[in-house]
């Protein structure tokens, strides 16, 4: 499950950074200064990377045997700026807590 977690973490950061660039840089360039080029490039890239994020997040959720609501929340985290970073930290904590054997 460690490899699945690493793939998910990478995609969470990539998706989150692209979404922040889209919202904080590209959208103002388009709507304030009338330059839509960056929105087209970053928006398309984020959309593609979000699909990859969905696959990696779903793979992690299935391997970790998470509940349906937790899985859905994890999948939607790539659509809200900054939330993918928060979800990544929570998911990493959940996986690592499960991996540590109970202390007797």
Residue pairs with C-beta under 8 A, 6 or more apart in sequence:
1 60
1 63
1 64
1 95
1 99
4 56
4 59
4 60
4 63
5 60
5 91
5 92
5 95
7 56
7 59
7 60
8 56
8 57
8 59
8 60
8 88
8 91
9 88
9 92
10 56
11 49
11 52
11 53
11 56
11 57
12 53
12 57
12 77
12 78
12 84
12 85
12 87
12 88
12 91
13 84
13 85
13 88
14 49
14 53
15 46
15 49
15 50
15 53
15 78
15 84
16 78
16 81
16 82
16 83
16 84
16 85
16 88
18 42
18 45
18 46
18 49
19 46
19 78
19 79
19 81
19 84
20 81
20 82
21 42
22 39
22 42
22 43
22 46
23 81
24 81
25 38
25 42
26 38
26 39
26 41
26 42
26 43
27 39
29 35
29 36
29 38
29 39
30 36
30 38
30 39
50 78
50 79
53 78
53 84
54 75
54 78
57 71
57 74
57 75
57 77
57 78
57 91
58 71
58 75
60 74
60 91
60 95
61 70
61 71
61 74
61 75
64 94
64 95
64 98
66 74
66 94
73 87
74 87
74 91
77 83
77 84
77 86
77 87
77 88
78 84
